[in-house]
């Protein structure tokens, strides 16, 4: 079960709890009657469980002896109605808290009320002056009574460091809302939402209210009663299997949309009329909140009569609503079965609140659940008006929509109740190619010892293979990789699979993109091949043995034939030159993902190498190698290589050397014009000073990081071009990058920083640049004498920090930027990093000035 942990200060929790619940004085506790010590159970859990087995066709999941109030003992709680549900507060209870003596409601763990004794609320006597204001009849006390709400609103947030604005406070009833800074939100609360459907008329709530007290003034009781009922409901459905294994033929046993007969079921009839009827709306009530502008109900009420339940594709079923003549008068209207919201009679009678039970017939209907969990915070419209005679400006008039935290939600969060959970839990199963598993270790571990530690190489997948080979239970199960976690649990400490005691986990293989080639086809096989014992066993399909995972997938019929790429190339061959065809071939490899790239290469090799084959000095193997090198150069620009598509290269070593030479040669071949060399003499004093310092560091191989700052038009780009020209004129490598394509386009040999250094697009402090230390890109960066990053002020700090870590890794140096000479340029007075829906402080926090570099 995946639970959200709500971190907050214990002092904040203690300040909102009822002092009588946490006192150590038993006399005080009993006199306050927060929780009665005498259990009152109208119907035991066993009786309810037994009742659910006697299923009535007309009233699903509920037997008559549960519904008839004549069979129910009279309730002793403070409610005039007979109540079917157990008193969730009193029965069953968890006993008194061993730390503070407070009573605990249903499902409340030990130490819940006082954080296992860490919270101590000391009773303090009321100051004599305050007691006098409350009890006396003096003019001062009368004025205090008249203004008590204003005083309360004014000082409500003073403990959090919020100050009252005297200008906004010039009104009769004080301030109703305070705006705290982000530090208050992060320190005292979190940013999740709770959905509550409490019923203030519940006897469990009424029982613990004092004379004249209303339920909305006791959020500590209402929240805890609602949670107790929620836990009981989860227990009924999940653990007790209330609905059992439901098939589409048994919808009517689970969900009802008809009015119950009031004669045999008077109690059920009364609670259903109170909670389950919709509207009325439409012509009966055009002002109903559910009405749309077109005059129709957005929930499509009233529904049509139906003699039986019908399955409806991609939606809810059309439930049985028979035209049996049963009606009820509610809200001054005659209502029949067409207005009944789907419900379960057993749950409705037991819990006595709005109980909408729907059947999710397809996966699309499950989206309804997520709407509740992720729909955001509750909001309220408000407006403050200054006094008419002082002429003060209402500063928050434009901020009418604000988050509203009601007392039950605040109490729920203070008690750290679950905001959401996932059941059953989902277990992510690792996928990796043979010998390419990730290893996690501490930086102070001895690498030589780790290299020989067999346990470090274990993963979920390798141990899955081992269990299938050696373990008798795994061999008997012969299950898929995704099914394995239902029978075994992963011990992350010892890195082994152990037998599972509770089968309540769903296994999911981590996603793999088709561009990942071998790994993608490995995942495909793991999804369909049962009981594999090794990587090689996945390639054995019947009497045939495949050479690759892809071929094995083809034998199993898991790949569909797709000739779109072939048709595109056939059409292009008729009118395109070979150089254009090679570029098109590379684009198809990256973006179309043909099912068999090697076959496509072999078929179109003559057309792709037509101009190269005319060179009679080259052998067929050399011609093929050169063509592949040209295609690979296009792929490199898109972040790929031929090896990613399983296209074999004749001479791998020569190909790698040529690829390195080609990438480095491309930088060395950048033309340097005479007018650019002469631009050194055109530098002004400030530019010349910066130029001399940077060139001196380059010539003497001294590390240095510089930032060229200046307003628009002050010559930052001109100085950058001059530095690039000077370095390149000496036959050295200088890399020019920028934060955006427009800025990069005005620099010779330009590339965006994300393209050059493979900086990840998504922000993640733990991620790094996707440049292999042994790659040609890494060797190019290592040989560079100067790296310029223009418009660095537009880049987020995490991107520059990823770049800095990359340089230290490539150069094997702990020096900042790996000991390279780096020149940043930009203007903080212009465009800062983009932060979606951010404020001024967010832009500043994301910029370079807040980075450790």
QUIVENCOR-V440328 format. One record per pair of residues at least 6 apart in sequence whose C-alpha atoms are under 8 Angstrom apart, sorted by the first residue. I is the first residue (numbers start at 1). GAP is how many residues later the second one is. Records with the same first field share a line. If there is no record, write none. Layout:
I=GAP, GAP
This chain:
1=420, 421, 422, 423, 424
2=419, 420, 421, 423
3=415, 416, 417, 418, 419
4=414, 415, 416, 417
5=411, 413
6=183, 184, 407, 410
7=182, 183
8=179, 180, 181, 182
9=178, 179
10=105, 109
11=108
12=176, 402
13=401, 402
14=100, 105, 106, 107
16=395, 398
17=203
18=202
19=102, 104
20=8, 9, 12, 14
21=8, 13, 81, 82, 92
22=78, 79, 80, 91, 92, 98, 99
23=6, 77, 78, 79, 97, 98, 99, 100
24=76, 77, 78
25=76
26=75
29=73
30=6
33=175
34=69, 174
35=54, 55, 68, 69, 70, 173
36=54
37=53, 66
38=52
39=48, 51, 52, 53, 54
40=35, 36, 37, 46, 47, 50, 51
41=45, 46, 49, 50
42=30, 31, 32, 33, 41, 42, 43, 44, 45
43=29, 41, 42, 43
44=42
45=41
48=18
49=191
51=11, 12, 14, 15
52=9, 10, 11, 190, 294
53=8, 9, 10
54=7, 8, 9
55=6, 7, 8, 198
56=6, 7, 8, 197
57=195, 196
59=194, 197, 201, 286
60=192, 193, 194, 195, 196, 284, 285, 286
61=181, 182, 192, 193, 283, 284, 285
62=283, 284
64=200, 201
65=6
66=6, 18
67=17, 197, 198, 199, 200, 201, 282
68=196, 197, 198, 199
69=13, 15, 196, 197, 198
72=10, 12
74=8
75=7, 8
77=126, 127, 130
78=125, 128, 129
79=124, 127, 128
82=185
83=120, 267, 269
84=265, 266, 267
85=264, 265, 266, 267
86=264
87=117
88=17, 18, 116, 137, 140, 141
89=16, 17, 115, 136, 139
90=15, 16
91=15
92=14
93=11, 12, 13
94=9, 10, 11, 12, 13, 14, 15
95=8, 9
96=6, 7, 8
97=6, 7, 13, 14, 16
98=12, 13
99=12, 15, 17, 18
100=14, 17
102=11
104=9
105=119, 120, 123
106=122
107=121, 124
110=6
111=6
112=303
114=6
132=9
133=7, 8, 9, 11, 12
134=7, 11
135=6
147=26
149=24, 25
150=22, 23, 24, 25
151=23
153=21, 22, 23
154=10, 15, 20, 21
155=9
157=6, 21
160=24
162=16, 18
167=225
168=7, 218, 224, 226, 227
169=6
170=216, 217
171=215, 216
189=224
192=184, 185, 227
193=180, 181, 183, 184, 185, 226
194=179, 215, 225
195=177, 178
196=30, 213
197=29, 156, 157
198=24, 28, 155
199=153, 154
200=6, 15, 16, 22
202=150
204=21
205=10, 16, 17, 20
206=9
208=13
209=6, 9
215=7
216=6, 191
219=188, 189, 192
220=188, 191
222=186
223=185, 186, 188, 189
224=188
229=122
233=114
236=6
237=6
243=11
248=63
251=58, 108
252=57, 67, 68
254=90
255=87, 88, 89, 90, 102, 103, 104
256=63, 64, 86, 87, 88, 89
257=62, 63, 64, 80, 81, 83, 84, 85, 86
258=62, 63, 64, 79, 82
259=10, 13, 67, 68, 77, 78, 81
260=8, 9
261=8, 65
262=6, 7, 8
267=82
268=77, 80, 81
271=77, 78, 81, 82
272=76
273=55, 57
275=78, 79, 80
276=64, 65, 66, 67, 78, 79, 80
277=62, 63, 64
278=23, 61, 62, 63
279=6, 9, 60
280=8, 51, 53, 55, 59
281=6, 7, 9, 10, 16, 20
282=6, 9, 13, 14, 15, 19
284=49
286=9
290=7, 8, 9
291=6, 7
292=6
301=37, 38
302=36, 37
303=35, 36
304=17, 34
305=15, 16, 17, 18, 32, 33
306=12, 13, 14, 15, 16, 17
307=13, 14, 15, 16
308=11, 12, 13, 14
309=8, 9, 10, 11
310=7, 8, 9, 10
311=6, 7, 50
312=6, 49
313=48, 49
314=47, 48, 49, 50, 51
315=45, 46, 47, 49, 50
316=42, 43, 44, 45, 49
317=42, 44
321=16, 17
322=15
323=14
325=11
326=10, 11
327=7, 8, 9, 10
328=6, 7, 8
329=6
341=15
342=14, 15, 16
343=12, 13, 14, 15
344=11, 12, 13
347=8
348=6, 7
360=6
373=47
377=26, 27
378=25, 26, 27
379=22, 23, 24, 25
380=21, 22, 23, 24
381=19, 20, 21
382=18, 19, 20
383=13, 14, 17
384=10, 12, 13
385=9, 12
386=6, 7, 8
423=81
424=80, 81, 82
425=79, 80, 81
426=79, 80, 81, 82
427=58, 78, 79, 80, 81
428=79, 80, 81, 82
429=31, 32, 53, 78, 79, 80, 81
430=29, 30, 31, 79, 80
431=30, 78, 79, 88, 92
432=29, 87
433=85, 86, 89
434=101
437=20, 22
439=17, 18
450=6
455=39, 40
458=37, 38
459=36
460=30, 35, 36, 37
462=72
463=33, 34
464=17, 20, 33, 69
465=67, 68, 69
466=67, 68
467=7, 8, 30, 66
468=6, 7, 10, 63, 64, 65
469=6, 64
475=56
478=52, 53
479=51, 52
480=46, 47, 48, 49, 50, 51
481=45, 46, 49, 50
482=24, 25, 26, 27, 45
483=23, 24
484=23
485=20, 21, 22
486=14, 17, 18, 19, 20, 21
487=12, 13, 16
488=9, 10, 11, 12
489=8, 9, 10, 11
490=6, 7, 8
491=6, 7
509=14
512=7, 8, 11
513=7
514=6, 79
515=75, 78, 129, 130
516=128
517=127, 128, 129
518=30, 31, 32
521=28, 29, 32
522=27, 28
524=29, 34
525=13, 24, 27, 28
526=12
529=9
532=6
538=11, 14
539=6, 7, 8, 9, 10, 13
540=6, 12
541=11, 14, 15
545=7
546=6
553=6
559=36
560=35
561=34
562=32, 33
563=31
565=23, 27, 29
566=34
569=12, 15, 16
572=9
573=8, 34
578=29, 30, 31, 32, 33
579=29
581=26, 27
582=26, 48, 49
583=48, 51
585=46
586=45, 46, 48, 49
587=48
588=6
589=8, 56
590=45, 48, 50
597=48, 49, 50
598=47, 48, 49, 50
601=46
608=19
609=14, 15, 18
612=11, 14, 15
613=7, 10
621=29
624=26
625=24, 25, 26, 30
628=14, 21
629=26, 29, 30
632=8, 9, 10
633=26
635=6, 7
639=119
642=6
649=6
659=117
660=116, 117, 119, 120
663=113, 114, 117
664=116
667=66, 67, 68, 82
668=60, 63, 64, 65
670=58, 78, 79
672=53, 56, 57
676=45, 46, 49
677=45, 48, 49, 52
679=43
680=8, 42
683=36
687=28, 32
691=28, 32
694=10, 12, 127
695=28
697=6, 7, 124
698=87, 88, 123
702=117, 118, 119
703=116, 117, 118
704=115, 116, 117, 118
705=112, 115, 116, 117, 118, 119
706=115, 116, 117, 118
707=116, 117, 118, 119
708=8, 115, 116, 117, 118
709=7, 116, 117, 118
710=6, 116, 117
711=116, 118
712=115
716=109, 110
717=30, 73
720=68
721=26, 27
724=10, 11, 12, 62
727=6, 7, 58, 59
728=6
732=52, 53
733=50, 51, 52, 53
734=50, 51, 52, 53, 54
735=14, 15, 46, 49, 51, 52, 53
736=8, 11, 12, 13, 14, 15, 51, 52, 53, 54
737=7, 10, 13, 14, 15, 16, 19, 50, 51, 52, 53
738=6, 12, 13, 14, 15, 50, 51, 52, 53, 54
739=13, 14, 15, 50, 51, 52, 53, 55, 56
740=12, 13, 51
741=10, 11
743=47, 48
744=6, 7, 8, 46
745=6
753=6, 36
754=6, 7
757=12, 13, 14, 46
758=11, 12, 13
759=9, 10, 11, 40, 43, 44
760=7, 8, 9, 10, 39
763=35
764=34
765=33
767=35
768=34, 35, 37, 38
769=33, 34, 37
771=6, 7, 35
772=6
773=6, 36, 37
778=32
782=28, 29
785=35, 36
786=34, 35, 36, 37
787=33, 34, 35, 36
788=34, 35, 36, 37
789=33, 34, 35, 36
790=34, 35, 36
791=33, 34, 35, 36
792=32, 33, 34, 56
793=32, 33, 34, 35, 38, 39, 40, 54, 55
794=32, 37, 38, 39, 40, 53
795=37, 38, 52, 53
796=37, 38, 50, 51, 52
797=49, 50, 51, 52, 53, 54
798=48, 53
800=48
801=50, 51, 52
803=14
804=12, 13, 14
805=12
807=10, 11, 13
808=6, 7, 8, 9, 10, 11
809=9
810=8
811=7, 8
812=6
813=6
816=37
832=11, 12, 15
833=10, 13, 14
834=9
835=7, 8, 11
844=6
